[in-house]
Amino acid sequence: MLALARKINESIIINDNIEVIVLEIKGDQVKLGISAPKSVPIYRKEIYMAIQEENIAAAKFNTESIPSLDSVFKKE
């Protein structure tokens, strides 16, 4: 991990096309601005982790549901 000290209105550049700017510091909270191409997804970590958990749950194959699908596709 790279740790950097920045002041208000100072920024860092990531990969030539992402800029992270320190907008405000209040007590123990820092407000950041992120400028990146629209193709780059940006999430708060807790949201990212929730998405990952949902994707893992959705990817689990439930073999118990297969027989019930039989009636949906049954030809008459």
mmJSON file of the N, C-alpha and C atoms, coordinates in Angstrom:
{"data_MODEL":{"atom_site":{
"group_PDB":["ATOM","ATOM","ATOM","ATOM","ATOM","ATOM","ATOM","ATOM","ATOM","ATOM","ATOM","ATOM","ATOM","ATOM","ATOM","ATOM","ATOM","ATOM","ATOM","ATOM","ATOM","ATOM","ATOM","ATOM","ATOM","ATOM","ATOM","ATOM","ATOM","ATOM","ATOM","ATOM","ATOM","ATOM","ATOM","ATOM","ATOM","ATOM","ATOM","ATOM","ATOM","ATOM","ATOM","ATOM","ATOM","ATOM","ATOM","ATOM","ATOM","ATOM","ATOM","ATOM","ATOM","ATOM","ATOM","ATOM","ATOM","ATOM","ATOM","ATOM","ATOM","ATOM","ATOM","ATOM","ATOM","ATOM","ATOM","ATOM","ATOM","ATOM","ATOM","ATOM","ATOM","ATOM","ATOM","ATOM","ATOM","ATOM","ATOM","ATOM","ATOM","ATOM","ATOM","ATOM","ATOM","ATOM","ATOM","ATOM","ATOM","ATOM","ATOM","ATOM","ATOM","ATOM","ATOM","ATOM","ATOM","ATOM","ATOM","ATOM","ATOM","ATOM","ATOM","ATOM","ATOM","ATOM","ATOM","ATOM","ATOM","ATOM","ATOM","ATOM","ATOM","ATOM","ATOM","ATOM","ATOM","ATOM","ATOM","ATOM","ATOM","ATOM","ATOM","ATOM","ATOM","ATOM","ATOM","ATOM","ATOM","ATOM","ATOM","ATOM","ATOM","ATOM","ATOM","ATOM","ATOM","ATOM","ATOM","ATOM","ATOM","ATOM","ATOM","ATOM","ATOM","ATOM","ATOM","ATOM","ATOM","ATOM","ATOM","ATOM","ATOM","ATOM","ATOM","ATOM","ATOM","ATOM","ATOM","ATOM","ATOM","ATOM","ATOM","ATOM","ATOM","ATOM","ATOM","ATOM","ATOM","ATOM","ATOM","ATOM","ATOM","ATOM","ATOM","ATOM","ATOM","ATOM","ATOM","ATOM","ATOM","ATOM","ATOM","ATOM","ATOM","ATOM","ATOM","ATOM","ATOM","ATOM","ATOM","ATOM","ATOM","ATOM","ATOM","ATOM","ATOM","ATOM","ATOM","ATOM","ATOM","ATOM","ATOM","ATOM","ATOM","ATOM","ATOM","ATOM","ATOM","ATOM","ATOM","ATOM","ATOM","ATOM","ATOM","ATOM","ATOM","ATOM","ATOM","ATOM","ATOM","ATOM","ATOM","ATOM","ATOM","ATOM","ATOM","ATOM"],
"id":[1,2,3,4,5,6,7,8,9,10,11,12,13,14,15,16,17,18,19,20,21,22,23,24,25,26,27,28,29,30,31,32,33,34,35,36,37,38,39,40,41,42,43,44,45,46,47,48,49,50,51,52,53,54,55,56,57,58,59,60,61,62,63,64,65,66,67,68,69,70,71,72,73,74,75,76,77,78,79,80,81,82,83,84,85,86,87,88,89,90,91,92,93,94,95,96,97,98,99,100,101,102,103,104,105,106,107,108,109,110,111,112,113,114,115,116,117,118,119,120,121,122,123,124,125,126,127,128,129,130,131,132,133,134,135,136,137,138,139,140,141,142,143,144,145,146,147,148,149,150,151,152,153,154,155,156,157,158,159,160,161,162,163,164,165,166,167,168,169,170,171,172,173,174,175,176,177,178,179,180,181,182,183,184,185,186,187,188,189,190,191,192,193,194,195,196,197,198,199,200,201,202,203,204,205,206,207,208,209,210,211,212,213,214,215,216,217,218,219,220,221,222,223,224,225,226,227,228],
"type_symbol":["N","C","C","N","C","C","N","C","C","N","C","C","N","C","C","N","C","C","N","C","C","N","C","C","N","C","C","N","C","C","N","C","C","N","C","C","N","C","C","N","C","C","N","C","C","N","C","C","N","C","C","N","C","C","N","C","C","N","C","C","N","C","C","N","C","C","N","C","C","N","C","C","N","C","C","N","C","C","N","C","C","N","C","C","N","C","C","N","C","C","N","C","C","N","C","C","N","C","C","N","C","C","N","C","C","N","C","C","N","C","C","N","C","C","N","C","C","N","C","C","N","C","C","N","C","C","N","C","C","N","C","C","N","C","C","N","C","C","N","C","C","N","C","C","N","C","C","N","C","C","N","C","C","N","C","C","N","C","C","N","C","C","N","C","C","N","C","C","N","C","C","N","C","C","N","C","C","N","C","C","N","C","C","N","C","C","N","C","C","N","C","C","N","C","C","N","C","C","N","C","C","N","C","C","N","C","C","N","C","C","N","C","C","N","C","C","N","C","C","N","C","C","N","C","C","N","C","C"],
"label_atom_id":["N","CA","C","N","CA","C","N","CA","C","N","CA","C","N","CA","C","N","CA","C","N","CA","C","N","CA","C","N","CA","C","N","CA","C","N","CA","C","N","CA","C","N","CA","C","N","CA","C","N","CA","C","N","CA","C","N","CA","C","N","CA","C","N","CA","C","N","CA","C","N","CA","C","N","CA","C","N","CA","C","N","CA","C","N","CA","C","N","CA","C","N","CA","C","N","CA","C","N","CA","C","N","CA","C","N","CA","C","N","CA","C","N","CA","C","N","CA","C","N","CA","C","N","CA","C","N","CA","C","N","CA","C","N","CA","C","N","CA","C","N","CA","C","N","CA","C","N","CA","C","N","CA","C","N","CA","C","N","CA","C","N","CA","C","N","CA","C","N","CA","C","N","CA","C","N","CA","C","N","CA","C","N","CA","C","N","CA","C","N","CA","C","N","CA","C","N","CA","C","N","CA","C","N","CA","C","N","CA","C","N","CA","C","N","CA","C","N","CA","C","N","CA","C","N","CA","C","N","CA","C","N","CA","C","N","CA","C","N","CA","C","N","CA","C","N","CA","C","N","CA","C","N","CA","C","N","CA","C","N","CA","C","N","CA","C"],
"label_alt_id":[null,null,null,null,null,null,null,null,null,null,null,null,null,null,null,null,null,null,null,null,null,null,null,null,null,null,null,null,null,null,null,null,null,null,null,null,null,null,null,null,null,null,null,null,null,null,null,null,null,null,null,null,null,null,null,null,null,null,null,null,null,null,null,null,null,null,null,null,null,null,null,null,null,null,null,null,null,null,null,null,null,null,null,null,null,null,null,null,null,null,null,null,null,null,null,null,null,null,null,null,null,null,null,null,null,null,null,null,null,null,null,null,null,null,null,null,null,null,null,null,null,null,null,null,null,null,null,null,null,null,null,null,null,null,null,null,null,null,null,null,null,null,null,null,null,null,null,null,null,null,null,null,null,null,null,null,null,null,null,null,null,null,null,null,null,null,null,null,null,null,null,null,null,null,null,null,null,null,null,null,null,null,null,null,null,null,null,null,null,null,null,null,null,null,null,null,null,null,null,null,null,null,null,null,null,null,null,null,null,null,null,null,null,null,null,null,null,null,null,null,null,null,null,null,null,null,null,null],
"label_comp_id":["MET","MET","MET","LEU","LEU","LEU","ALA","ALA","ALA","LEU","LEU","LEU","ALA","ALA","ALA","ARG","ARG","ARG","LYS","LYS","LYS","ILE","ILE","ILE","ASN","ASN","ASN","GLU","GLU","GLU","SER","SER","SER","ILE","ILE","ILE","ILE","ILE","ILE","ILE","ILE","ILE","ASN","ASN","ASN","ASP","ASP","ASP","ASN","ASN","ASN","ILE","ILE","ILE","GLU","GLU","GLU","VAL","VAL","VAL","ILE","ILE","ILE","VAL","VAL","VAL","LEU","LEU","LEU","GLU","GLU","GLU","ILE","ILE","ILE","LYS","LYS","LYS","GLY","GLY","GLY","ASP","ASP","ASP","GLN","GLN","GLN","VAL","VAL","VAL","LYS","LYS","LYS","LEU","LEU","LEU","GLY","GLY","GLY","ILE","ILE","ILE","SER","SER","SER","ALA","ALA","ALA","PRO","PRO","PRO","LYS","LYS","LYS","SER","SER","SER","VAL","VAL","VAL","PRO","PRO","PRO","ILE","ILE","ILE","TYR","TYR","TYR","ARG","ARG","ARG","LYS","LYS","LYS","GLU","GLU","GLU","ILE","ILE","ILE","TYR","TYR","TYR","MET","MET","MET","ALA","ALA","ALA","ILE","ILE","ILE","GLN","GLN","GLN","GLU","GLU","GLU","GLU","GLU","GLU","ASN","ASN","ASN","ILE","ILE","ILE","ALA","ALA","ALA","ALA","ALA","ALA","ALA","ALA","ALA","LYS","LYS","LYS","PHE","PHE","PHE","ASN","ASN","ASN","THR","THR","THR","GLU","GLU","GLU","SER","SER","SER","ILE","ILE","ILE","PRO","PRO","PRO","SER","SER","SER","LEU","LEU","LEU","ASP","ASP","ASP","SER","SER","SER","VAL","VAL","VAL","PHE","PHE","PHE","LYS","LYS","LYS","LYS","LYS","LYS","GLU","GLU","GLU"],
"label_asym_id":["A","A","A","A","A","A","A","A","A","A","A","A","A","A","A","A","A","A","A","A","A","A","A","A","A","A","A","A","A","A","A","A","A","A","A","A","A","A","A","A","A","A","A","A","A","A","A","A","A","A","A","A","A","A","A","A","A","A","A","A","A","A","A","A","A","A","A","A","A","A","A","A","A","A","A","A","A","A","A","A","A","A","A","A","A","A","A","A","A","A","A","A","A","A","A","A","A","A","A","A","A","A","A","A","A","A","A","A","A","A","A","A","A","A","A","A","A","A","A","A","A","A","A","A","A","A","A","A","A","A","A","A","A","A","A","A","A","A","A","A","A","A","A","A","A","A","A","A","A","A","A","A","A","A","A","A","A","A","A","A","A","A","A","A","A","A","A","A","A","A","A","A","A","A","A","A","A","A","A","A","A","A","A","A","A","A","A","A","A","A","A","A","A","A","A","A","A","A","A","A","A","A","A","A","A","A","A","A","A","A","A","A","A","A","A","A","A","A","A","A","A","A","A","A","A","A","A","A"],
"label_entity_id":["1","1","1","1","1","1","1","1","1","1","1","1","1","1","1","1","1","1","1","1","1","1","1","1","1","1","1","1","1","1","1","1","1","1","1","1","1","1","1","1","1","1","1","1","1","1","1","1","1","1","1","1","1","1","1","1","1","1","1","1","1","1","1","1","1","1","1","1","1","1","1","1","1","1","1","1","1","1","1","1","1","1","1","1","1","1","1","1","1","1","1","1","1","1","1","1","1","1","1","1","1","1","1","1","1","1","1","1","1","1","1","1","1","1","1","1","1","1","1","1","1","1","1","1","1","1","1","1","1","1","1","1","1","1","1","1","1","1","1","1","1","1","1","1","1","1","1","1","1","1","1","1","1","1","1","1","1","1","1","1","1","1","1","1","1","1","1","1","1","1","1","1","1","1","1","1","1","1","1","1","1","1","1","1","1","1","1","1","1","1","1","1","1","1","1","1","1","1","1","1","1","1","1","1","1","1","1","1","1","1","1","1","1","1","1","1","1","1","1","1","1","1","1","1","1","1","1","1"],
"label_seq_id":[1,1,1,2,2,2,3,3,3,4,4,4,5,5,5,6,6,6,7,7,7,8,8,8,9,9,9,10,10,10,11,11,11,12,12,12,13,13,13,14,14,14,15,15,15,16,16,16,17,17,17,18,18,18,19,19,19,20,20,20,21,21,21,22,22,22,23,23,23,24,24,24,25,25,25,26,26,26,27,27,27,28,28,28,29,29,29,30,30,30,31,31,31,32,32,32,33,33,33,34,34,34,35,35,35,36,36,36,37,37,37,38,38,38,39,39,39,40,40,40,41,41,41,42,42,42,43,43,43,44,44,44,45,45,45,46,46,46,47,47,47,48,48,48,49,49,49,50,50,50,51,51,51,52,52,52,53,53,53,54,54,54,55,55,55,56,56,56,57,57,57,58,58,58,59,59,59,60,60,60,61,61,61,62,62,62,63,63,63,64,64,64,65,65,65,66,66,66,67,67,67,68,68,68,69,69,69,70,70,70,71,71,71,72,72,72,73,73,73,74,74,74,75,75,75,76,76,76],
"pdbx_PDB_ins_code":[null,null,null,null,null,null,null,null,null,null,null,null,null,null,null,null,null,null,null,null,null,null,null,null,null,null,null,null,null,null,null,null,null,null,null,null,null,null,null,null,null,null,null,null,null,null,null,null,null,null,null,null,null,null,null,null,null,null,null,null,null,null,null,null,null,null,null,null,null,null,null,null,null,null,null,null,null,null,null,null,null,null,null,null,null,null,null,null,null,null,null,null,null,null,null,null,null,null,null,null,null,null,null,null,null,null,null,null,null,null,null,null,null,null,null,null,null,null,null,null,null,null,null,null,null,null,null,null,null,null,null,null,null,null,null,null,null,null,null,null,null,null,null,null,null,null,null,null,null,null,null,null,null,null,null,null,null,null,null,null,null,null,null,null,null,null,null,null,null,null,null,null,null,null,null,null,null,null,null,null,null,null,null,null,null,null,null,null,null,null,null,null,null,null,null,null,null,null,null,null,null,null,null,null,null,null,null,null,null,null,null,null,null,null,null,null,null,null,null,null,null,null,null,null,null,null,null,null],
"Cartn_x":[0.838,0.0,0.89,0.524,1.207,0.428,1.08,0.43,0.995,0.11,0.516,-0.166,0.511,-0.09,-0.475,-1.692,-2.191,-2.946,-2.934,-3.69,-4.908,-5.801,-6.986,-6.562,-7.289,-7.062,-5.826,-5.154,-4.073,-4.643,-3.966,-4.51,-3.418,-3.877,-2.982,-3.544,-2.687,-3.078,-2.797,-3.787,-3.651,-3.799,-2.806,-2.87,-3.162,-2.66,-2.785,-4.202,-5.242,-6.587,-7.548,-7.045,-7.873,-7.212,-7.979,-7.469,-8.316,-7.647,-8.31,-7.883,-8.861,-8.601,-9.156,-8.388,-8.868,-9.677,-10.988,-11.87,-12.052,-12.131,-12.446,-11.985,-11.559,-11.201,-11.942,-12.787,-13.534,-13.34,-12.585,-12.35,-11.684,-12.357,-11.779,-12.345,-12.988,-13.584,-12.912,-12.637,-12.024,-12.986,-13.254,-14.116,-13.213,-13.395,-12.578,-13.417,-12.795,-13.399,-12.616,-13.325,-12.665,-13.08,-12.105,-12.346,-11.772,-12.657,-12.235,-13.132,-12.668,-13.519,-14.784,-15.872,-17.132,-17.016,-16.054,-15.873,-15.229,-14.767,-14.124,-15.15,-15.546,-16.505,-15.839,-16.57,-16.064,-17.125,-16.744,-17.661,-17.032,-17.855,-17.38,-17.125,-16.142,-15.746,-16.905,-17.731,-18.816,-19.843,-20.052,-20.955,-20.312,-19.035,-18.314,-18.363,-18.144,-18.164,-19.566,-20.607,-21.979,-22.279,-21.814,-22.005,-21.301,-20.076,-19.327,-20.05,-20.587,-21.31,-22.562,-23.283,-24.479,-24.122,-23.017,-22.58,-22.214,-21.559,-21.197,-22.461,-23.411,-24.662,-25.442,-25.467,-26.201,-25.541,-24.244,-23.512,-23.611,-24.066,-24.181,-25.287,-24.974,-25.906,-26.785,-28.084,-29.022,-29.651,-29.171,-29.665,-31.079,-31.545,-32.896,-33.972,-33.649,-34.65,-34.841,-33.983,-34.078,-35.376,-35.796,-37.052,-38.266,-38.314,-39.45,-39.471,-38.342,-38.288,-38.818,-38.835,-39.319,-40.744,-41.585,-42.981,-43.134,-42.22,-42.266,-41.997,-41.095,-40.68,-41.292,-42.214,-42.824,-43.679,-43.447,-44.231,-45.516,-46.574,-47.866,-48.219],
"Cartn_y":[-1.17,0.0,1.243,2.188,3.47,4.441,5.086,6.08,7.453,8.389,9.734,10.769,11.854,12.978,14.035,14.515,15.54,16.569,17.8,18.887,19.186,20.026,20.414,20.981,20.582,20.96,20.319,19.43,18.661,17.34,16.727,15.51,14.506,13.316,12.291,11.834,11.356,10.849,9.351,8.581,7.128,6.751,6.058,5.503,6.553,7.725,8.804,9.318,8.655,9.111,9.172,8.966,9.064,10.047,11.047,12.038,11.986,11.893,11.91,13.194,14.038,15.359,15.42,15.967,16.207,17.508,17.382,18.543,19.236,18.436,18.998,18.044,18.621,17.824,18.413,17.593,18.018,16.968,17.284,16.319,15.066,13.929,12.659,12.219,13.14,12.807,13.604,12.91,13.533,13.395,14.491,14.435,14.432,13.415,13.249,13.483,14.019,14.114,13.199,12.464,11.524,11.834,12.083,12.333,11.156,10.441,9.249,9.073,8.319,8.024,7.281,7.471,6.813,5.288,4.774,3.32,2.732,3.577,3.101,3.119,1.941,1.928,2.389,3.189,3.694,3.405,2.675,2.307,2.583,2.89,2.854,1.38,1.1,-0.288,-1.138,-0.604,-1.418,-1.779,-0.902,-1.194,-2.236,-2.073,-3.029,-4.429,-4.529,-5.835,-6.446,-5.646,-6.148,-6.676,-5.972,-6.417,-7.751,-7.874,-9.121,-10.283,-10.049,-11.109,-11.529,-10.557,-10.864,-11.662,-11.292,-12.017,-13.463,-13.671,-15.023,-15.834,-15.223,-15.919,-16.255,-15.346,-15.571,-16.649,-16.801,-17.767,-19.195,-19.341,-20.684,-21.436,-22.61,-23.422,-24.223,-24.052,-24.753,-25.903,-27.097,-28.261,-28.655,-28.208,-28.549,-27.868,-26.781,-26.048,-26.63,-27.502,-28.052,-28.83,-29.745,-30.456,-29.522,-28.451,-27.538,-26.789,-26.638,-25.979,-26.884,-28.171,-29.143,-28.837,-28.452,-28.175,-26.909,-26.012,-24.767,-25.037,-25.939,-26.212,-27.49,-28.084,-29.337,-29.098,-29.907,-29.802,-30.595,-30.059,-30.748,-31.414],
"Cartn_z":[0.0,0.0,0.0,-0.82,-0.858,0.0,0.963,1.816,1.464,1.161,0.781,1.669,1.936,2.656,1.623,1.684,0.77,1.579,1.113,1.737,0.876,1.377,0.617,-0.735,-1.779,-3.174,-3.801,-3.081,-3.681,-4.165,-5.113,-5.701,-5.998,-6.405,-6.922,-8.258,-9.119,-10.435,-10.452,-10.917,-11.03,-12.498,-13.021,-14.376,-15.459,-15.337,-16.329,-16.571,-16.034,-16.363,-15.182,-13.963,-12.769,-11.815,-11.396,-10.453,-9.186,-8.043,-6.743,-6.038,-5.712,-5.146,-3.721,-2.799,-1.442,-1.479,-1.254,-1.327,0.018,1.077,2.381,3.47,4.598,5.768,6.96,7.597,8.786,9.863,10.895,11.965,11.432,11.625,11.161,9.818,9.106,7.816,6.696,5.591,4.419,3.247,2.548,1.363,0.138,-0.705,-1.907,-3.145,-4.17,-5.49,-6.417,-7.253,-8.152,-9.575,-10.412,-11.83,-12.603,-13.311,-14.039,-15.255,-16.253,-17.403,-16.957,-17.689,-17.35,-17.382,-18.105,-18.189,-16.936,-16.022,-14.795,-13.665,-13.162,-12.057,-10.762,-9.992,-8.713,-7.66,-6.608,-5.537,-4.185,-3.194,-1.811,-1.498,-0.657,-0.424,0.089,1.0,1.552,0.476,-0.497,-1.608,-2.528,-2.806,-3.649,-3.049,-1.741,-1.081,-1.137,-0.972,-1.048,-2.455,-3.467,-4.858,-5.074,-4.565,-4.716,-4.042,-2.832,-2.118,-2.886,-3.443,-4.226,-5.486,-6.13,-7.325,-6.996,-5.871,-5.457,-5.165,-4.461,-4.138,-5.406,-6.365,-7.608,-8.46,-8.326,-9.143,-8.61,-7.371,-6.808,-7.528,-7.962,-8.738,-7.789,-7.875,-7.015,-7.798,-7.566,-8.315,-7.904,-6.749,-6.291,-7.142,-7.802,-8.578,-9.983,-10.416,-11.772,-12.005,-11.119,-11.368,-11.492,-10.737,-10.82,-12.148,-12.786,-14.095,-15.191,-14.915,-15.889,-16.342,-15.394,-15.734,-16.57,-16.436,-17.211,-18.688,-18.952,-20.323,-20.907,-20.198,-20.644,-21.891,-22.906,-24.139,-23.999,-24.502,-24.401,-25.699],
"occupancy":[1.0,1.0,1.0,1.0,1.0,1.0,1.0,1.0,1.0,1.0,1.0,1.0,1.0,1.0,1.0,1.0,1.0,1.0,1.0,1.0,1.0,1.0,1.0,1.0,1.0,1.0,1.0,1.0,1.0,1.0,1.0,1.0,1.0,1.0,1.0,1.0,1.0,1.0,1.0,1.0,1.0,1.0,1.0,1.0,1.0,1.0,1.0,1.0,1.0,1.0,1.0,1.0,1.0,1.0,1.0,1.0,1.0,1.0,1.0,1.0,1.0,1.0,1.0,1.0,1.0,1.0,1.0,1.0,1.0,1.0,1.0,1.0,1.0,1.0,1.0,1.0,1.0,1.0,1.0,1.0,1.0,1.0,1.0,1.0,1.0,1.0,1.0,1.0,1.0,1.0,1.0,1.0,1.0,1.0,1.0,1.0,1.0,1.0,1.0,1.0,1.0,1.0,1.0,1.0,1.0,1.0,1.0,1.0,1.0,1.0,1.0,1.0,1.0,1.0,1.0,1.0,1.0,1.0,1.0,1.0,1.0,1.0,1.0,1.0,1.0,1.0,1.0,1.0,1.0,1.0,1.0,1.0,1.0,1.0,1.0,1.0,1.0,1.0,1.0,1.0,1.0,1.0,1.0,1.0,1.0,1.0,1.0,1.0,1.0,1.0,1.0,1.0,1.0,1.0,1.0,1.0,1.0,1.0,1.0,1.0,1.0,1.0,1.0,1.0,1.0,1.0,1.0,1.0,1.0,1.0,1.0,1.0,1.0,1.0,1.0,1.0,1.0,1.0,1.0,1.0,1.0,1.0,1.0,1.0,1.0,1.0,1.0,1.0,1.0,1.0,1.0,1.0,1.0,1.0,1.0,1.0,1.0,1.0,1.0,1.0,1.0,1.0,1.0,1.0,1.0,1.0,1.0,1.0,1.0,1.0,1.0,1.0,1.0,1.0,1.0,1.0,1.0,1.0,1.0,1.0,1.0,1.0,1.0,1.0,1.0,1.0,1.0,1.0],
"B_iso_or_equiv":[0.0,0.0,0.0,0.0,0.0,0.0,0.0,0.0,0.0,0.0,0.0,0.0,0.0,0.0,0.0,0.0,0.0,0.0,0.0,0.0,0.0,0.0,0.0,0.0,0.0,0.0,0.0,0.0,0.0,0.0,0.0,0.0,0.0,0.0,0.0,0.0,0.0,0.0,0.0,0.0,0.0,0.0,0.0,0.0,0.0,0.0,0.0,0.0,0.0,0.0,0.0,0.0,0.0,0.0,0.0,0.0,0.0,0.0,0.0,0.0,0.0,0.0,0.0,0.0,0.0,0.0,0.0,0.0,0.0,0.0,0.0,0.0,0.0,0.0,0.0,0.0,0.0,0.0,0.0,0.0,0.0,0.0,0.0,0.0,0.0,0.0,0.0,0.0,0.0,0.0,0.0,0.0,0.0,0.0,0.0,0.0,0.0,0.0,0.0,0.0,0.0,0.0,0.0,0.0,0.0,0.0,0.0,0.0,0.0,0.0,0.0,0.0,0.0,0.0,0.0,0.0,0.0,0.0,0.0,0.0,0.0,0.0,0.0,0.0,0.0,0.0,0.0,0.0,0.0,0.0,0.0,0.0,0.0,0.0,0.0,0.0,0.0,0.0,0.0,0.0,0.0,0.0,0.0,0.0,0.0,0.0,0.0,0.0,0.0,0.0,0.0,0.0,0.0,0.0,0.0,0.0,0.0,0.0,0.0,0.0,0.0,0.0,0.0,0.0,0.0,0.0,0.0,0.0,0.0,0.0,0.0,0.0,0.0,0.0,0.0,0.0,0.0,0.0,0.0,0.0,0.0,0.0,0.0,0.0,0.0,0.0,0.0,0.0,0.0,0.0,0.0,0.0,0.0,0.0,0.0,0.0,0.0,0.0,0.0,0.0,0.0,0.0,0.0,0.0,0.0,0.0,0.0,0.0,0.0,0.0,0.0,0.0,0.0,0.0,0.0,0.0,0.0,0.0,0.0,0.0,0.0,0.0,0.0,0.0,0.0,0.0,0.0,0.0],
"pdbx_formal_charge":[null,null,null,null,null,null,null,null,null,null,null,null,null,null,null,null,null,null,null,null,null,null,null,null,null,null,null,null,null,null,null,null,null,null,null,null,null,null,null,null,null,null,null,null,null,null,null,null,null,null,null,null,null,null,null,null,null,null,null,null,null,null,null,null,null,null,null,null,null,null,null,null,null,null,null,null,null,null,null,null,null,null,null,null,null,null,null,null,null,null,null,null,null,null,null,null,null,null,null,null,null,null,null,null,null,null,null,null,null,null,null,null,null,null,null,null,null,null,null,null,null,null,null,null,null,null,null,null,null,null,null,null,null,null,null,null,null,null,null,null,null,null,null,null,null,null,null,null,null,null,null,null,null,null,null,null,null,null,null,null,null,null,null,null,null,null,null,null,null,null,null,null,null,null,null,null,null,null,null,null,null,null,null,null,null,null,null,null,null,null,null,null,null,null,null,null,null,null,null,null,null,null,null,null,null,null,null,null,null,null,null,null,null,null,null,null,null,null,null,null,null,null,null,null,null,null,null,null],
"auth_seq_id":[1,1,1,2,2,2,3,3,3,4,4,4,5,5,5,6,6,6,7,7,7,8,8,8,9,9,9,10,10,10,11,11,11,12,12,12,13,13,13,14,14,14,15,15,15,16,16,16,17,17,17,18,18,18,19,19,19,20,20,20,21,21,21,22,22,22,23,23,23,24,24,24,25,25,25,26,26,26,27,27,27,28,28,28,29,29,29,30,30,30,31,31,31,32,32,32,33,33,33,34,34,34,35,35,35,36,36,36,37,37,37,38,38,38,39,39,39,40,40,40,41,41,41,42,42,42,43,43,43,44,44,44,45,45,45,46,46,46,47,47,47,48,48,48,49,49,49,50,50,50,51,51,51,52,52,52,53,53,53,54,54,54,55,55,55,56,56,56,57,57,57,58,58,58,59,59,59,60,60,60,61,61,61,62,62,62,63,63,63,64,64,64,65,65,65,66,66,66,67,67,67,68,68,68,69,69,69,70,70,70,71,71,71,72,72,72,73,73,73,74,74,74,75,75,75,76,76,76],
"auth_comp_id":["MET","MET","MET","LEU","LEU","LEU","ALA","ALA","ALA","LEU","LEU","LEU","ALA","ALA","ALA","ARG","ARG","ARG","LYS","LYS","LYS","ILE","ILE","ILE","ASN","ASN","ASN","GLU","GLU","GLU","SER","SER","SER","ILE","ILE","ILE","ILE","ILE","ILE","ILE","ILE","ILE","ASN","ASN","ASN","ASP","ASP","ASP","ASN","ASN","ASN","ILE","ILE","ILE","GLU","GLU","GLU","VAL","VAL","VAL","ILE","ILE","ILE","VAL","VAL","VAL","LEU","LEU","LEU","GLU","GLU","GLU","ILE","ILE","ILE","LYS","LYS","LYS","GLY","GLY","GLY","ASP","ASP","ASP","GLN","GLN","GLN","VAL","VAL","VAL","LYS","LYS","LYS","LEU","LEU","LEU","GLY","GLY","GLY","ILE","ILE","ILE","SER","SER","SER","ALA","ALA","ALA","PRO","PRO","PRO","LYS","LYS","LYS","SER","SER","SER","VAL","VAL","VAL","PRO","PRO","PRO","ILE","ILE","ILE","TYR","TYR","TYR","ARG","ARG","ARG","LYS","LYS","LYS","GLU","GLU","GLU","ILE","ILE","ILE","TYR","TYR","TYR","MET","MET","MET","ALA","ALA","ALA","ILE","ILE","ILE","GLN","GLN","GLN","GLU","GLU","GLU","GLU","GLU","GLU","ASN","ASN","ASN","ILE","ILE","ILE","ALA","ALA","ALA","ALA","ALA","ALA","ALA","ALA","ALA","LYS","LYS","LYS","PHE","PHE","PHE","ASN","ASN","ASN","THR","THR","THR","GLU","GLU","GLU","SER","SER","SER","ILE","ILE","ILE","PRO","PRO","PRO","SER","SER","SER","LEU","LEU","LEU","ASP","ASP","ASP","SER","SER","SER","VAL","VAL","VAL","PHE","PHE","PHE","LYS","LYS","LYS","LYS","LYS","LYS","GLU","GLU","GLU"],
"auth_asym_id":["A","A","A","A","A","A","A","A","A","A","A","A","A","A","A","A","A","A","A","A","A","A","A","A","A","A","A","A","A","A","A","A","A","A","A","A","A","A","A","A","A","A","A","A","A","A","A","A","A","A","A","A","A","A","A","A","A","A","A","A","A","A","A","A","A","A","A","A","A","A","A","A","A","A","A","A","A","A","A","A","A","A","A","A","A","A","A","A","A","A","A","A","A","A","A","A","A","A","A","A","A","A","A","A","A","A","A","A","A","A","A","A","A","A","A","A","A","A","A","A","A","A","A","A","A","A","A","A","A","A","A","A","A","A","A","A","A","A","A","A","A","A","A","A","A","A","A","A","A","A","A","A","A","A","A","A","A","A","A","A","A","A","A","A","A","A","A","A","A","A","A","A","A","A","A","A","A","A","A","A","A","A","A","A","A","A","A","A","A","A","A","A","A","A","A","A","A","A","A","A","A","A","A","A","A","A","A","A","A","A","A","A","A","A","A","A","A","A","A","A","A","A","A","A","A","A","A","A"],
"auth_atom_id":["N","CA","C","N","CA","C","N","CA","C","N","CA","C","N","CA","C","N","CA","C","N","CA","C","N","CA","C","N","CA","C","N","CA","C","N","CA","C","N","CA","C","N","CA","C","N","CA","C","N","CA","C","N","CA","C","N","CA","C","N","CA","C","N","CA","C","N","CA","C","N","CA","C","N","CA","C","N","CA","C","N","CA","C","N","CA","C","N","CA","C","N","CA","C","N","CA","C","N","CA","C","N","CA","C","N","CA","C","N","CA","C","N","CA","C","N","CA","C","N","CA","C","N","CA","C","N","CA","C","N","CA","C","N","CA","C","N","CA","C","N","CA","C","N","CA","C","N","CA","C","N","CA","C","N","CA","C","N","CA","C","N","CA","C","N","CA","C","N","CA","C","N","CA","C","N","CA","C","N","CA","C","N","CA","C","N","CA","C","N","CA","C","N","CA","C","N","CA","C","N","CA","C","N","CA","C","N","CA","C","N","CA","C","N","CA","C","N","CA","C","N","CA","C","N","CA","C","N","CA","C","N","CA","C","N","CA","C","N","CA","C","N","CA","C","N","CA","C","N","CA","C","N","CA","C","N","CA","C","N","CA","C","N","CA","C"],
"pdbx_PDB_model_num":[1,1,1,1,1,1,1,1,1,1,1,1,1,1,1,1,1,1,1,1,1,1,1,1,1,1,1,1,1,1,1,1,1,1,1,1,1,1,1,1,1,1,1,1,1,1,1,1,1,1,1,1,1,1,1,1,1,1,1,1,1,1,1,1,1,1,1,1,1,1,1,1,1,1,1,1,1,1,1,1,1,1,1,1,1,1,1,1,1,1,1,1,1,1,1,1,1,1,1,1,1,1,1,1,1,1,1,1,1,1,1,1,1,1,1,1,1,1,1,1,1,1,1,1,1,1,1,1,1,1,1,1,1,1,1,1,1,1,1,1,1,1,1,1,1,1,1,1,1,1,1,1,1,1,1,1,1,1,1,1,1,1,1,1,1,1,1,1,1,1,1,1,1,1,1,1,1,1,1,1,1,1,1,1,1,1,1,1,1,1,1,1,1,1,1,1,1,1,1,1,1,1,1,1,1,1,1,1,1,1,1,1,1,1,1,1,1,1,1,1,1,1,1,1,1,1,1,1]
}}}
